[in-house]
């Protein structure tokens, strides 16, 4: 499925990255010439934008399909083609590339997800996982599979959920209510700055939000692996850097990490104030329209490039022309 040689990966990545760097007009002309429809053109352009740092916001165009055995079988085939190199054949995050990735690939067998719209401790919605598959996670090797059909992405969701018994046995929770954000006024930012200290955010993220708080050096995830608080100045927010995204992270927490939910300790209005202040800590471009990027930002972009390099064989074979050839079936072995 993927070439075992790093050199071959690097060459393939360079070739495809060079092709994807063509200006939008030229790319559109090429896509039209190859018979792509407008949706396929848009998905390719979205992938190119993601590579340049744009945050995607894919939404399903219709209701999700029934998660039956046929859909899971399709998902298993795509998983074997596209996901196994990082997440492993058993879905436990022990793929052959896992040791080179930070943060490490998700262990699907635990059923614990950071990026959810549901309360802390709850399973994500199906659409939560679909959005991660579609939008990718900036700062990680999880690239967006936006060039695949929506049903293919739903198939991956159905199969990924089958790794954990939680999805078969636990009741699903409804999404957290995201109220309308207020204007980002100086008064709101001042309130958020006070809450940043009062809520204990400085313990991990530091007084200036640089990820250098007194607790930052000895934090770990639930698997005992070291984890670093986000340097907000980097602007690399895995869920996204919009007010809504940060509000949702504060309300839901990031399960499996030290980042708690503030749903019980902050009102919705206070949460918006804190979200506004956090967003205000993102480094702004100077007069020359450049920004000084942190070491964390540089490492994050490196992980994204690594993910593109790993996944280019799959993306290059299938995406933009909607290759409908069935993927090779991957059968999960029992433990």
Secondary structure as the mmCIF struct_conf table of DSSP 4:
data_model
#
loop_
_struct_conf.conf_type_id
_struct_conf.id
_struct_conf.beg_label_comp_id
_struct_conf.beg_label_asym_id
_struct_conf.beg_label_seq_id
_struct_conf.end_label_comp_id
_struct_conf.end_label_asym_id
_struct_conf.end_label_seq_id
BEND BEND1 UNK A 4 UNK A 4
HELX_RH_AL_P HELX_RH_AL_P1 UNK A 6 UNK A 20
TURN_TY1_P TURN_TY1_P1 UNK A 21 UNK A 21
BEND BEND2 UNK A 22 UNK A 22
HELX_RH_AL_P HELX_RH_AL_P2 UNK A 24 UNK A 33
TURN_TY1_P TURN_TY1_P2 UNK A 34 UNK A 35
HELX_RH_AL_P HELX_RH_AL_P3 UNK A 38 UNK A 51
TURN_TY1_P TURN_TY1_P3 UNK A 52 UNK A 53
HELX_LH_PP_P HELX_LH_PP_P1 UNK A 54 UNK A 56
BEND BEND3 UNK A 61 UNK A 62
HELX_LH_PP_P HELX_LH_PP_P2 UNK A 63 UNK A 66
HELX_RH_AL_P HELX_RH_AL_P4 UNK A 69 UNK A 82
TURN_TY1_P TURN_TY1_P4 UNK A 83 UNK A 83
HELX_RH_AL_P HELX_RH_AL_P5 UNK A 84 UNK A 87
TURN_TY1_P TURN_TY1_P5 UNK A 89 UNK A 90
BEND BEND4 UNK A 91 UNK A 93
TURN_TY1_P TURN_TY1_P6 UNK A 96 UNK A 97
HELX_RH_3T_P HELX_RH_3T_P1 UNK A 98 UNK A 100
BEND BEND5 UNK A 102 UNK A 103
HELX_LH_PP_P HELX_LH_PP_P3 UNK A 104 UNK A 106
HELX_RH_3T_P HELX_RH_3T_P2 UNK A 108 UNK A 110
TURN_TY1_P TURN_TY1_P7 UNK A 111 UNK A 111
BEND BEND6 UNK A 114 UNK A 115
BEND BEND7 UNK A 117 UNK A 117
STRN STRN1 UNK A 118 UNK A 118
HELX_LH_PP_P HELX_LH_PP_P4 UNK A 119 UNK A 119
TURN_TY1_P TURN_TY1_P8 UNK A 120 UNK A 121
BEND BEND8 UNK A 122 UNK A 122
HELX_LH_PP_P HELX_LH_PP_P5 UNK A 123 UNK A 125
HELX_RH_AL_P HELX_RH_AL_P6 UNK A 126 UNK A 135
TURN_TY1_P TURN_TY1_P9 UNK A 138 UNK A 139
BEND BEND9 UNK A 140 UNK A 141
TURN_TY1_P TURN_TY1_P10 UNK A 146 UNK A 147
BEND BEND10 UNK A 148 UNK A 148
HELX_RH_AL_P HELX_RH_AL_P7 UNK A 150 UNK A 161
TURN_TY1_P TURN_TY1_P11 UNK A 162 UNK A 163
TURN_TY1_P TURN_TY1_P12 UNK A 165 UNK A 165
HELX_RH_AL_P HELX_RH_AL_P8 UNK A 166 UNK A 169
BEND BEND11 UNK A 170 UNK A 170
HELX_LH_PP_P HELX_LH_PP_P6 UNK A 171 UNK A 174
STRN STRN2 UNK A 175 UNK A 175
HELX_LH_PP_P HELX_LH_PP_P7 UNK A 176 UNK A 177
HELX_LH_PP_P HELX_LH_PP_P8 UNK A 180 UNK A 183
HELX_RH_AL_P HELX_RH_AL_P9 UNK A 186 UNK A 198
TURN_TY1_P TURN_TY1_P13 UNK A 199 UNK A 200
HELX_RH_AL_P HELX_RH_AL_P10 UNK A 201 UNK A 205
TURN_TY1_P TURN_TY1_P14 UNK A 207 UNK A 208
BEND BEND12 UNK A 209 UNK A 211
TURN_TY1_P TURN_TY1_P15 UNK A 214 UNK A 215
HELX_RH_3T_P HELX_RH_3T_P3 UNK A 216 UNK A 218
STRN STRN3 UNK A 220 UNK A 220
TURN_TY1_P TURN_TY1_P16 UNK A 222 UNK A 223
BEND BEND13 UNK A 224 UNK A 224
STRN STRN4 UNK A 226 UNK A 226
HELX_RH_3T_P HELX_RH_3T_P4 UNK A 232 UNK A 234
BEND BEND14 UNK A 238 UNK A 239
BEND BEND15 UNK A 241 UNK A 242
HELX_RH_AL_P HELX_RH_AL_P11 UNK A 243 UNK A 252
TURN_TY1_P TURN_TY1_P17 UNK A 255 UNK A 256
BEND BEND16 UNK A 257 UNK A 258
TURN_TY1_P TURN_TY1_P18 UNK A 263 UNK A 265
BEND BEND17 UNK A 266 UNK A 266
HELX_RH_AL_P HELX_RH_AL_P12 UNK A 268 UNK A 280
TURN_TY1_P TURN_TY1_P19 UNK A 281 UNK A 281
BEND BEND18 UNK A 282 UNK A 282
HELX_LH_PP_P HELX_LH_PP_P9 UNK A 283 UNK A 285
TURN_TY1_P TURN_TY1_P20 UNK A 287 UNK A 288
BEND BEND19 UNK A 289 UNK A 289
HELX_RH_AL_P HELX_RH_AL_P13 UNK A 295 UNK A 318
TURN_TY1_P TURN_TY1_P21 UNK A 319 UNK A 322
HELX_LH_PP_P HELX_LH_PP_P10 UNK A 325 UNK A 329
HELX_LH_PP_P HELX_LH_PP_P11 UNK A 331 UNK A 334
#
